[in-house]
Amino acid sequence: MTIEEITEGNKLIAGFMGGKLIKESWVVYEHYIFDSLPSTSPSKLKFHSSWDWLMPVFERMNSLGYAVSTTPWTIEIHEYLSGFEELICNVEYGTPITEKEARYNIAVQFIKWYNSNN
């Protein structure tokens, strides 16, 4: 992934997590404020690199009624709210993609889907 893709993915996740982007008009300065994560600038969001930042994203998905399942080779997100199991997205992992990278990628995929369907 490029730095631009990581930055855009992190911004997308920040919005999903309720982060409020604050722009100071008198200086070129932006930062996100969260209820449950440290405030930081867009370039220093750590969803792609920190389990401490990434795991609350999956907790929020679960709280919205989506289930995350993991096998030794894949991560899947399912929706059960309709009474039927529906696969929303899945990502395979293993060499060269680590589980953390796969979880980050599926979080971005899910949030894009979620934003376009809600």
Backbone as a chain_set.jsonl record, in Angstrom:
{"seq": "MTIEEITEGNKLIAGFMGGKLIKESWVVYEHYIFDSLPSTSPSKLKFHSSWDWLMPVFERMNSLGYAVSTTPWTIEIHEYLSGFEELICNVEYGTPITEKEARYNIAVQFIKWYNSNN", "coords": {"N": [[0.828, -1.179, 0.0], [0.411, 2.253, -0.695], [1.61, 5.334, 0.783], [-0.309, 7.304, 0.475], [-2.649, 5.765, 0.11], [-2.796, 4.528, 2.606], [-3.094, 6.786, 4.264], [-5.573, 7.798, 3.329], [-7.225, 5.586, 3.894], [-6.95, 5.514, 6.693], [-8.14, 7.97, 7.356], [-10.754, 7.469, 6.529], [-11.464, 5.383, 8.296], [-11.199, 6.808, 10.681], [-13.35, 8.604, 10.518], [-15.493, 6.766, 10.632], [-15.157, 5.88, 13.204], [-16.066, 7.982, 14.657], [-14.439, 10.163, 14.811], [-13.695, 13.588, 14.892], [-12.79, 15.923, 12.583], [-10.812, 18.63, 13.049], [-10.143, 21.792, 11.892], [-7.88, 24.314, 11.995], [-8.244, 27.63, 11.3], [-6.507, 29.78, 11.331], [-3.976, 28.811, 11.148], [-2.179, 26.373, 9.229], [-3.322, 23.631, 10.114], [-4.505, 20.53, 11.112], [-6.426, 18.236, 13.015], [-7.625, 15.205, 14.495], [-10.236, 14.554, 16.775], [-11.188, 12.263, 19.182], [-13.513, 10.243, 21.08], [-12.632, 7.926, 22.348], [-10.024, 7.425, 21.611], [-6.615, 8.621, 21.261], [-6.197, 12.126, 20.492], [-5.075, 13.332, 17.35], [-3.036, 14.262, 14.488], [-4.034, 13.984, 10.99], [-1.981, 12.661, 9.552], [-0.805, 11.13, 11.468], [-2.465, 9.123, 12.309], [-3.087, 5.826, 13.472], [-4.326, 3.465, 12.648], [-3.546, 1.585, 10.765], [-1.238, 0.49, 11.793], [-1.283, -0.131, 14.518], [-2.491, -2.365, 16.901], [-3.923, -1.499, 19.095], [-5.301, 0.699, 18.128], [-6.686, -0.378, 15.996], [-8.332, -2.572, 16.863], [-10.622, -1.508, 18.316], [-12.159, -0.686, 16.148], [-13.232, -3.027, 15.095], [-14.727, -3.8, 17.279], [-16.666, -1.81, 17.204], [-17.919, -2.45, 14.754], [-19.053, -4.931, 15.492], [-20.841, -3.987, 17.429], [-22.69, -2.778, 15.855], [-24.018, -4.841, 14.728], [-22.68, -6.577, 13.027], [-20.725, -9.403, 12.235], [-17.465, -10.588, 12.756], [-15.39, -12.974, 11.439], [-12.666, -15.228, 11.72], [-10.369, -17.279, 10.092], [-7.549, -19.513, 9.713], [-6.696, -18.485, 7.275], [-8.301, -16.482, 6.256], [-10.306, -13.517, 6.692], [-13.543, -12.569, 7.486], [-16.505, -10.596, 7.143], [-19.742, -10.587, 8.281], [-23.275, -10.003, 7.966], [-26.041, -10.135, 10.07], [-28.409, -8.981, 10.706], [-30.768, -8.986, 9.194], [-31.833, -11.419, 9.649], [-30.851, -13.38, 8.128], [-27.758, -14.828, 7.108], [-25.369, -12.827, 5.644], [-22.626, -12.435, 3.583], [-20.468, -9.795, 3.74], [-17.858, -8.8, 3.165], [-14.573, -10.109, 2.459], [-11.177, -11.008, 3.187], [-8.198, -12.518, 2.253], [-5.303, -13.801, 3.915], [-1.855, -14.21, 4.827], [1.461, -15.103, 3.885], [2.419, -12.654, 1.559], [0.942, -10.965, 3.235], [0.126, -9.839, 6.403], [-1.835, -10.725, 9.342], [-2.65, -8.377, 10.657], [-2.432, -6.451, 8.606], [-4.345, -7.523, 6.869], [-6.65, -7.27, 8.448], [-6.781, -4.493, 8.651], [-7.187, -3.866, 5.917], [-9.676, -5.126, 5.447], [-11.259, -3.697, 7.181], [-11.266, -1.164, 5.974], [-12.511, -1.854, 3.513], [-15.027, -2.739, 4.497], [-16.036, -0.374, 5.718], [-16.268, 1.346, 3.539], [-18.279, -0.057, 2.156], [-20.307, 0.035, 4.137], [-20.723, 2.828, 4.421], [-21.798, 3.403, 1.915], [-24.169, 2.03, 1.973], [-25.708, 2.846, 4.089]], "CA": [[0.0, 0.0, 0.0], [1.149, 3.51, -0.726], [1.348, 6.238, 1.902], [-1.577, 7.976, 0.188], [-3.718, 4.804, 0.383], [-2.864, 4.373, 4.056], [-3.656, 8.023, 4.815], [-7.003, 7.852, 2.992], [-7.877, 4.538, 4.68], [-6.984, 5.955, 8.085], [-9.154, 9.027, 7.466], [-12.051, 6.796, 6.405], [-11.705, 4.701, 9.564], [-11.373, 7.842, 11.711], [-14.734, 9.064, 10.422], [-16.34, 5.678, 11.117], [-14.984, 5.803, 14.652], [-16.596, 9.185, 15.277], [-13.432, 11.213, 14.903], [-14.08, 14.885, 14.351], [-11.633, 16.617, 12.022], [-10.787, 20.037, 13.427], [-9.21, 22.575, 11.071], [-7.616, 25.644, 12.538], [-8.212, 28.54, 10.149], [-5.426, 30.752, 11.409], [-2.741, 28.109, 10.799], [-2.435, 25.16, 8.465], [-3.245, 22.588, 11.119], [-5.684, 19.694, 11.227], [-6.285, 17.105, 13.921], [-8.841, 14.469, 14.819], [-10.571, 14.393, 18.18], [-11.98, 11.054, 19.4], [-13.946, 9.989, 22.451], [-11.945, 6.789, 22.966], [-8.658, 7.297, 21.095], [-5.884, 9.894, 21.413], [-6.3, 13.114, 19.413], [-3.855, 13.326, 16.544], [-3.145, 14.811, 13.138], [-4.353, 12.938, 10.015], [-0.797, 11.893, 9.145], [-0.334, 10.289, 12.575], [-3.448, 8.099, 12.66], [-2.345, 4.567, 13.57], [-5.177, 2.305, 12.426], [-2.815, 0.62, 9.933], [-0.022, -0.027, 12.423], [-1.424, -0.402, 15.946], [-3.638, -3.17, 17.326], [-4.7, -0.69, 20.034], [-6.164, 1.571, 17.346], [-7.483, -1.155, 15.045], [-9.332, -3.463, 17.464], [-11.902, -0.833, 18.579], [-12.925, -0.617, 14.897], [-13.979, -4.284, 15.023], [-15.723, -3.736, 18.351], [-17.771, -0.977, 16.712], [-18.632, -3.256, 13.764], [-19.872, -5.878, 16.248], [-21.92, -3.266, 18.106], [-23.668, -2.419, 14.82], [-24.67, -6.058, 14.286], [-21.882, -7.288, 12.033], [-19.849, -10.387, 12.863], [-16.162, -10.788, 12.132], [-14.882, -14.326, 11.677], [-11.295, -15.399, 11.267], [-9.809, -18.623, 9.958], [-6.105, -19.336, 9.52], [-6.36, -17.92, 5.969], [-9.21, -15.443, 5.784], [-11.124, -12.743, 7.625], [-14.817, -12.27, 6.84], [-17.49, -9.823, 7.894], [-21.092, -11.015, 7.936], [-24.397, -9.262, 8.516], [-27.093, -11.034, 10.521], [-29.546, -8.181, 11.14], [-31.96, -9.321, 8.416], [-32.241, -12.764, 9.989], [-30.104, -14.272, 7.255], [-26.331, -14.528, 7.067], [-24.92, -12.259, 4.374], [-21.211, -12.086, 3.55], [-20.259, -8.411, 3.293], [-16.544, -8.741, 2.525], [-13.569, -11.015, 3.002], [-9.793, -10.784, 2.784], [-7.297, -13.625, 2.562], [-4.0, -13.347, 4.389], [-0.737, -15.149, 4.86], [2.603, -14.464, 3.236], [3.146, -11.633, 2.311], [0.045, -10.095, 3.995], [-0.035, -10.265, 7.794], [-3.213, -10.62, 9.84], [-2.941, -6.966, 10.933], [-2.681, -5.803, 7.308], [-5.63, -8.02, 6.37], [-7.71, -6.641, 9.246], [-6.865, -3.096, 8.215], [-7.795, -3.851, 4.585], [-11.093, -5.468, 5.514], [-11.93, -2.571, 7.84], [-11.477, -0.146, 4.935], [-13.542, -2.371, 2.603], [-16.31, -2.736, 5.184], [-16.509, 0.989, 5.937], [-16.735, 1.833, 2.231], [-19.586, -0.692, 1.947], [-21.229, 0.562, 5.138], [-21.056, 4.215, 4.079], [-22.629, 3.468, 0.71], [-25.427, 1.322, 2.209], [-26.4, 3.386, 5.26]], "C": [[0.873, 1.243, 0.0], [0.809, 4.344, 0.513], [0.013, 6.942, 1.712], [-2.76, 7.054, 0.488], [-3.899, 4.595, 1.89], [-3.507, 5.601, 4.691], [-5.151, 8.108, 4.551], [-7.782, 6.799, 3.77], [-8.005, 4.933, 6.139], [-8.026, 7.045, 8.3], [-10.559, 8.43, 7.404], [-12.418, 6.11, 7.726], [-11.953, 5.719, 10.681], [-12.808, 8.371, 11.7], [-15.708, 8.031, 10.966], [-16.3, 5.581, 12.635], [-15.434, 7.073, 15.372], [-15.594, 10.292, 15.447], [-13.925, 12.5, 14.245], [-12.819, 15.593, 13.877], [-11.759, 18.104, 12.322], [-9.743, 20.727, 12.57], [-9.083, 23.956, 11.691], [-7.431, 26.602, 11.37], [-7.014, 29.487, 10.171], [-4.055, 30.137, 11.174], [-3.12, 26.898, 9.951], [-2.236, 23.991, 9.417], [-4.572, 21.852, 11.168], [-5.401, 18.611, 12.261], [-7.657, 16.483, 14.161], [-8.996, 14.396, 16.324], [-11.514, 13.196, 18.281], [-12.45, 11.0, 20.848], [-13.068, 8.941, 23.121], [-10.517, 6.561, 22.463], [-7.941, 8.628, 21.276], [-6.127, 10.83, 20.223], [-4.981, 13.155, 18.657], [-4.107, 13.962, 15.188], [-3.453, 13.682, 12.16], [-3.154, 12.074, 9.635], [-0.293, 10.954, 10.243], [-1.384, 9.306, 13.076], [-2.771, 6.739, 12.568], [-3.199, 3.325, 13.332], [-4.444, 1.213, 11.647], [-1.664, -0.071, 10.665], [-0.175, -0.438, 13.884], [-2.675, -1.236, 16.225], [-4.526, -2.355, 18.262], [-5.649, 0.269, 19.326], [-7.142, 0.753, 16.496], [-8.593, -1.972, 15.713], [-10.631, -2.763, 17.851], [-12.777, -0.687, 17.324], [-13.795, -1.869, 14.773], [-15.02, -4.374, 16.131], [-16.919, -2.897, 17.912], [-18.575, -1.732, 15.663], [-19.566, -4.233, 14.472], [-21.059, -5.182, 16.901], [-23.024, -2.853, 17.129], [-24.373, -3.649, 14.248], [-23.951, -6.829, 13.204], [-20.905, -8.203, 12.757], [-18.569, -10.533, 12.058], [-15.713, -12.203, 12.468], [-13.515, -14.461, 11.038], [-10.971, -16.886, 11.192], [-8.31, -18.439, 9.81], [-5.736, -18.646, 8.198], [-7.22, -16.744, 5.544], [-9.897, -14.735, 6.948], [-12.384, -12.365, 6.864], [-15.678, -11.419, 7.762], [-18.861, -10.2, 7.351], [-22.114, -10.104, 8.6], [-25.48, -10.266, 8.865], [-28.384, -10.291, 10.863], [-30.84, -8.555, 10.433], [-32.517, -10.69, 8.787], [-31.559, -13.815, 9.136], [-28.636, -13.867, 7.302], [-25.968, -14.011, 5.685], [-23.445, -11.901, 4.487], [-21.068, -10.685, 2.972], [-18.926, -8.29, 2.574], [-15.618, -9.761, 3.178], [-12.203, -10.68, 2.422], [-8.995, -12.022, 3.182], [-5.968, -13.051, 3.043], [-3.056, -14.516, 4.525], [0.409, -14.442, 4.169], [2.176, -13.902, 1.891], [2.249, -10.733, 3.16], [-0.14, -10.653, 5.402], [-1.504, -10.146, 8.207], [-3.576, -9.165, 10.118], [-3.235, -6.212, 9.641], [-4.028, -6.232, 6.742], [-6.786, -7.396, 7.14], [-7.871, -5.17, 8.879], [-7.58, -3.014, 6.861], [-9.283, -4.157, 4.635], [-11.883, -4.376, 6.23], [-12.228, -1.481, 6.82], [-12.564, -0.592, 3.969], [-14.923, -2.291, 3.242], [-16.857, -1.319, 5.313], [-16.96, 1.617, 4.623], [-18.109, 1.254, 1.919], [-20.627, -0.086, 2.861], [-21.684, 1.988, 4.801], [-21.963, 4.312, 2.861], [-23.993, 2.797, 0.89], [-26.209, 1.84, 3.419], [-26.472, 4.893, 5.206]], "O": [[1.938, 1.275, 0.618], [-0.175, 4.072, 1.201], [-0.72, 7.156, 2.678], [-3.761, 7.496, 1.053], [-5.024, 4.498, 2.381], [-4.369, 5.471, 5.56], [-5.919, 8.452, 5.45], [-8.879, 7.077, 4.255], [-9.048, 4.715, 6.756], [-8.721, 7.046, 9.316], [-11.448, 8.847, 8.148], [-13.542, 6.241, 8.211], [-12.82, 5.512, 11.53], [-13.409, 8.563, 12.758], [-16.646, 8.379, 11.683], [-17.297, 5.239, 13.27], [-15.204, 7.218, 16.573], [-15.858, 11.266, 16.153], [-14.507, 12.471, 13.16], [-11.897, 15.835, 14.656], [-12.713, 18.753, 11.892], [-8.589, 20.299, 12.525], [-10.072, 24.664, 11.88], [-6.546, 26.399, 10.538], [-6.565, 29.941, 9.119], [-3.073, 30.862, 11.015], [-4.27, 26.459, 9.969], [-1.145, 23.431, 9.522], [-5.634, 22.47, 11.254], [-4.274, 18.127, 12.371], [-8.693, 17.138, 14.046], [-8.025, 14.204, 17.056], [-12.511, 13.117, 17.564], [-11.863, 11.629, 21.729], [-12.784, 9.038, 24.315], [-9.875, 5.589, 22.861], [-8.593, 9.661, 21.43], [-6.247, 10.377, 19.085], [-3.908, 13.029, 19.246], [-5.253, 14.174, 14.791], [-3.165, 12.525, 12.463], [-3.307, 10.871, 9.42], [0.543, 10.087, 9.987], [-1.222, 8.718, 14.145], [-1.958, 6.52, 11.671], [-2.83, 2.236, 13.772], [-4.707, 0.029, 11.857], [-1.169, -1.102, 10.208], [0.74, -1.048, 14.437], [-3.781, -0.861, 15.834], [-5.749, -2.497, 18.232], [-6.696, 0.615, 19.873], [-8.29, 1.153, 16.306], [-9.695, -2.054, 15.171], [-11.687, -3.382, 17.725], [-13.998, -0.576, 17.431], [-14.962, -1.781, 14.389], [-16.083, -4.965, 15.936], [-18.061, -3.239, 18.218], [-19.804, -1.666, 15.678], [-20.735, -4.355, 14.104], [-22.163, -5.727, 16.924], [-24.16, -2.608, 17.537], [-25.233, -3.518, 13.376], [-24.561, -7.657, 12.529], [-20.325, -7.822, 13.773], [-18.596, -10.593, 10.829], [-15.661, -12.587, 13.637], [-13.237, -13.9, 9.978], [-11.263, -17.648, 12.113], [-7.838, -17.302, 9.785], [-4.582, -18.259, 8.015], [-6.9, -16.072, 4.564], [-10.043, -15.288, 8.038], [-12.31, -11.896, 5.728], [-15.592, -11.509, 8.987], [-19.114, -10.146, 6.148], [-21.859, -9.515, 9.65], [-25.804, -11.144, 8.065], [-29.359, -10.92, 11.272], [-31.912, -8.448, 11.028], [-33.572, -11.081, 8.286], [-31.682, -15.012, 9.399], [-28.314, -12.697, 7.51], [-26.226, -14.669, 4.677], [-23.052, -11.15, 5.381], [-21.496, -10.422, 1.848], [-18.868, -7.732, 1.479], [-15.852, -10.212, 4.299], [-12.089, -10.143, 1.32], [-9.106, -12.511, 4.306], [-5.56, -11.963, 2.635], [-3.441, -15.672, 4.352], [0.302, -13.247, 3.896], [1.59, -14.654, 1.112], [2.764, -9.794, 3.768], [-0.52, -11.812, 5.568], [-2.31, -9.539, 7.502], [-4.704, -8.755, 9.841], [-4.178, -5.423, 9.582], [-4.769, -5.412, 6.201], [-7.799, -7.032, 6.543], [-8.992, -4.667, 8.807], [-8.475, -2.188, 6.68], [-10.07, -3.516, 3.939], [-13.053, -4.153, 5.917], [-13.33, -0.932, 6.806], [-13.45, 0.195, 3.633], [-15.877, -1.834, 2.613], [-18.035, -1.091, 5.039], [-17.947, 2.352, 4.604], [-19.003, 1.974, 1.474], [-21.717, 0.271, 2.412], [-22.869, 2.311, 4.884], [-22.805, 5.207, 2.783], [-24.881, 2.974, 0.056], [-27.274, 1.308, 3.733], [-27.021, 5.518, 6.114]]}, "num_chains": 1, "name": "protein.A"}
